[in-house]
Amino acid sequence: MPQRLRLDGSRIHDLASFYDEVNRVFMADADWSLGHSLDALDDMLYGGYGALDGDAPVTLVWTDFARNRRALGVDATRAWLQDKLDTQGRYDKARMRRDLDALKAGGGPTFFDLVLEILAAHPNITLEPR
């Protein structure tokens, strides 16, 4: 039987609270917390520490899913990308500008979309939106 984990979407209202909730659910028994990075999220989902045991099956119940789609949508993504552009030397500025331009033009993935892509790339994790 797959392990069941629950992201409480009522706790999520922006990117920082998203990572707080991910840490509450996935890293509760760890002595460190996941940084605010989609790469770190992806790495953590491979398992081996925190709540995940390697590639064992997991059902991730995500409540307030539709509200979180909006909270982590276009406005949050725009601010996230702009912050990357404003950060000295750490990111591919040309890519960030392209991503921001695509978002402004009504295309391109939101932060929420990127999280869903990452979850989908882990076949042992079944997302159950609520």
Residue frames as qw, qx, qy, qz and C-alpha x, y, z in Angstrom:
[[0.000, 0.888, 0.459, 0.000, 0.00, 0.00, 0.00],
 [0.408, 0.540, -0.041, 0.735, 1.43, 3.41, -0.96],
 [0.301, -0.360, -0.421, 0.776, 2.37, 5.87, 1.72],
 [0.061, 0.826, 0.455, 0.329, -0.06, 8.83, 1.83],
 [0.345, -0.218, -0.189, 0.893, 1.24, 12.33, 2.38],
 [0.075, 0.832, 0.545, 0.074, -0.92, 15.45, 2.55],
 [0.260, 0.124, 0.015, 0.957, 0.01, 18.96, 1.42],
 [0.029, -0.714, -0.599, 0.361, -2.37, 21.28, 3.26],
 [0.331, 0.482, 0.353, 0.731, -3.09, 23.89, 0.61],
 [0.258, -0.908, -0.300, -0.137, -4.73, 26.17, 3.17],
 [0.602, -0.636, 0.089, 0.474, -1.18, 26.84, 4.41],
 [0.528, 0.047, 0.432, 0.730, 0.04, 27.84, 0.92],
 [0.204, 0.892, 0.323, -0.241, -0.44, 31.43, -0.25],
 [0.276, 0.891, -0.337, -0.133, 2.90, 32.22, -1.94],
 [0.729, 0.425, -0.521, 0.128, 6.20, 30.59, -2.87],
 [0.017, 0.471, -0.699, 0.538, 7.70, 30.86, 0.62],
 [0.658, -0.153, 0.475, -0.564, 4.68, 29.20, 2.24],
 [0.896, 0.286, -0.256, -0.222, 4.73, 26.51, -0.47],
 [0.533, 0.421, -0.663, 0.314, 8.27, 25.54, 0.55],
 [0.305, -0.355, 0.609, -0.640, 7.30, 25.77, 4.24],
 [0.854, 0.009, 0.191, -0.483, 4.51, 23.26, 3.60],
 [0.814, 0.380, -0.438, 0.003, 6.76, 20.99, 1.53],
 [0.228, 0.444, -0.718, 0.485, 9.25, 20.98, 4.40],
 [0.562, -0.242, 0.467, -0.639, 6.51, 20.30, 6.96],
 [0.925, 0.136, 0.046, -0.350, 5.27, 17.30, 4.99],
 [0.865, 0.392, -0.294, 0.108, 8.41, 15.83, 3.48],
 [0.471, 0.462, -0.514, 0.548, 11.18, 16.88, 5.86],
 [0.598, -0.687, -0.016, -0.412, 9.49, 16.70, 9.28],
 [0.903, -0.408, 0.076, 0.112, 11.88, 14.05, 10.59],
 [0.725, 0.397, -0.081, 0.557, 15.00, 15.45, 8.93],
 [0.484, -0.637, -0.167, 0.576, 17.49, 17.70, 10.69],
 [0.165, -0.242, 0.315, 0.903, 17.65, 20.05, 7.70],
 [0.478, 0.633, 0.449, -0.411, 15.11, 21.68, 5.41],
 [0.586, 0.435, 0.504, 0.461, 14.72, 21.92, 1.69],
 [0.168, -0.345, 0.082, 0.920, 15.90, 25.19, 0.16],
 [0.466, 0.673, 0.288, -0.498, 13.68, 27.36, -2.02],
 [0.086, 0.484, -0.683, -0.541, 14.63, 25.74, -5.30],
 [0.866, 0.242, -0.031, -0.437, 12.74, 23.69, -7.86],
 [0.576, 0.447, -0.681, 0.071, 15.94, 21.70, -8.46],
 [0.092, -0.279, 0.800, -0.523, 16.08, 20.91, -4.74],
 [0.722, 0.073, 0.310, -0.615, 12.41, 19.87, -4.81],
 [0.817, 0.375, -0.360, -0.248, 13.08, 17.55, -7.72],
 [0.353, 0.419, -0.787, 0.283, 16.13, 16.04, -6.00],
 [0.359, -0.194, 0.665, -0.625, 14.19, 15.52, -2.76],
 [0.812, 0.156, 0.082, -0.557, 11.41, 13.70, -4.61],
 [0.617, 0.373, -0.690, -0.063, 13.88, 11.00, -5.68],
 [0.856, -0.464, -0.126, -0.189, 13.72, 9.90, -2.06],
 [0.737, 0.174, -0.454, 0.469, 16.23, 8.51, 0.35],
 [0.230, -0.057, -0.487, 0.841, 15.73, 11.14, 3.05],
 [0.389, -0.034, 0.103, -0.915, 12.85, 12.84, 4.74],
 [0.709, 0.103, 0.441, -0.540, 9.45, 11.17, 4.31],
 [0.803, 0.463, -0.229, -0.298, 10.34, 9.44, 1.03],
 [0.690, -0.363, 0.616, 0.110, 11.98, 6.04, 0.98],
 [0.291, -0.172, 0.746, 0.573, 13.66, 5.89, -2.42],
 [0.297, 0.020, -0.535, -0.790, 11.22, 5.02, -5.17],
 [0.050, 0.320, 0.906, -0.273, 8.56, 3.48, -2.89],
 [0.047, -0.564, -0.589, -0.577, 5.04, 4.44, -4.02],
 [0.080, -0.307, -0.436, 0.842, 3.53, 7.57, -2.52],
 [0.040, 0.727, 0.590, 0.350, 0.13, 9.17, -2.91],
 [0.205, -0.098, -0.201, 0.953, 0.38, 12.93, -2.45],
 [0.028, -0.771, -0.634, -0.053, -2.97, 14.41, -1.49],
 [0.235, 0.027, -0.013, 0.972, -2.91, 18.16, -2.21],
 [0.002, 0.726, 0.657, -0.201, -5.83, 20.07, -0.73],
 [0.077, 0.868, 0.112, -0.477, -6.99, 23.53, -1.90],
 [0.630, 0.048, 0.527, 0.568, -5.42, 22.62, -5.23],
 [0.305, 0.741, 0.428, 0.418, -7.37, 25.14, -7.34],
 [0.233, -0.971, -0.039, 0.039, -6.67, 27.97, -4.90],
 [0.611, -0.528, 0.377, 0.453, -2.98, 27.07, -4.89],
 [0.589, 0.401, 0.477, 0.514, -2.94, 27.08, -8.70],
 [0.098, 0.923, 0.202, 0.312, -3.92, 30.76, -8.49],
 [0.490, -0.851, 0.133, 0.136, -1.61, 31.56, -5.55],
 [0.579, -0.398, 0.529, 0.475, 1.39, 30.08, -7.39],
 [0.612, 0.629, 0.459, 0.139, 0.22, 31.34, -10.77],
 [0.506, 0.683, 0.134, 0.509, 1.12, 34.23, -13.04],
 [0.161, -0.930, 0.121, -0.308, 1.68, 36.96, -10.42],
 [0.743, -0.579, 0.325, 0.091, 3.82, 34.76, -8.17],
 [0.841, 0.183, 0.294, 0.416, 5.76, 33.47, -11.17],
 [0.332, 0.840, 0.040, 0.428, 6.36, 36.98, -12.49],
 [0.373, -0.872, 0.260, -0.181, 7.75, 38.05, -9.09],
 [0.870, -0.292, 0.348, 0.194, 9.88, 34.87, -8.87],
 [0.739, 0.430, 0.223, 0.469, 11.38, 35.43, -12.32],
 [0.113, 0.915, -0.055, 0.384, 11.95, 39.14, -11.68],
 [0.618, -0.732, 0.287, -0.007, 13.75, 38.28, -8.43],
 [0.865, -0.019, 0.329, 0.378, 16.05, 35.97, -10.40],
 [0.498, 0.705, 0.135, 0.487, 16.73, 38.77, -12.88],
 [0.176, -0.920, 0.125, -0.327, 17.51, 41.16, -10.04],
 [0.815, -0.509, 0.236, 0.147, 19.90, 38.70, -8.33],
 [0.141, 0.833, -0.495, -0.203, 23.48, 39.41, -9.29],
 [0.185, 0.575, -0.784, -0.139, 25.24, 36.73, -11.30],
 [0.477, -0.150, 0.826, -0.258, 23.39, 33.58, -10.18],
 [0.655, 0.408, 0.607, -0.189, 21.01, 32.85, -13.04],
 [0.372, 0.194, 0.616, 0.666, 20.88, 32.68, -16.82],
 [0.133, 0.475, 0.213, -0.844, 19.52, 36.21, -17.32],
 [0.282, 0.174, -0.570, -0.752, 18.66, 35.67, -20.99],
 [0.281, -0.245, -0.918, -0.136, 16.55, 32.63, -20.11],
 [0.068, -0.475, -0.638, 0.602, 14.85, 34.46, -17.24],
 [0.200, 0.380, -0.097, -0.898, 13.96, 37.33, -19.62],
 [0.324, 0.013, -0.767, -0.554, 12.58, 34.86, -22.19],
 [0.233, -0.355, -0.890, 0.166, 10.53, 33.12, -19.51],
 [0.018, 0.491, 0.406, -0.771, 9.24, 36.45, -18.21],
 [0.251, 0.270, -0.374, -0.851, 8.39, 37.64, -21.74],
 [0.305, -0.142, -0.883, -0.326, 6.54, 34.38, -22.44],
 [0.144, -0.451, -0.768, 0.431, 4.58, 34.77, -19.21],
 [0.108, 0.452, 0.122, -0.877, 3.70, 38.38, -20.05],
 [0.316, 0.181, -0.579, -0.730, 2.51, 37.25, -23.50],
 [0.793, -0.058, 0.129, -0.593, 0.15, 34.76, -21.90],
 [0.896, 0.197, -0.398, -0.025, 2.31, 31.69, -22.47],
 [0.301, 0.458, -0.694, 0.466, 4.96, 29.88, -20.59],
 [0.624, -0.373, -0.683, 0.074, 4.52, 27.81, -17.47],
 [0.381, -0.791, 0.134, -0.458, 3.71, 29.24, -14.07],
 [0.086, -0.482, 0.788, -0.373, 5.56, 28.18, -10.94],
 [0.737, -0.019, 0.490, -0.464, 2.58, 25.92, -10.19],
 [0.854, 0.455, -0.149, -0.204, 2.88, 24.32, -13.64],
 [0.373, 0.609, -0.674, 0.191, 6.58, 23.68, -13.05],
 [0.405, -0.319, 0.732, -0.446, 5.85, 21.99, -9.72],
 [0.862, 0.195, 0.282, -0.374, 3.30, 19.73, -11.45],
 [0.702, 0.582, -0.407, -0.047, 5.86, 18.86, -14.15],
 [0.054, 0.532, -0.781, 0.323, 8.37, 17.90, -11.47],
 [0.633, -0.114, 0.610, -0.463, 5.83, 15.74, -9.65],
 [0.869, 0.386, 0.030, -0.308, 4.84, 14.04, -12.92],
 [0.488, 0.631, -0.601, 0.044, 8.49, 13.15, -13.59],
 [0.146, -0.328, 0.857, -0.370, 8.46, 10.89, -10.51],
 [0.579, -0.086, -0.650, -0.483, 6.41, 7.82, -11.47],
 [0.393, -0.198, -0.832, 0.339, 6.30, 6.55, -7.89],
 [0.058, 0.274, 0.417, -0.864, 4.36, 9.67, -6.81],
 [0.006, -0.546, -0.743, -0.387, 0.65, 9.80, -7.55],
 [0.053, -0.028, 0.182, -0.981, -0.85, 13.25, -7.17],
 [0.114, -0.579, -0.806, -0.039, -4.38, 13.38, -5.78],
 [0.017, 0.203, -0.029, 0.979, -5.61, 16.98, -6.16],
 [0.173, -0.601, -0.766, 0.150, -8.51, 18.05, -3.95]]
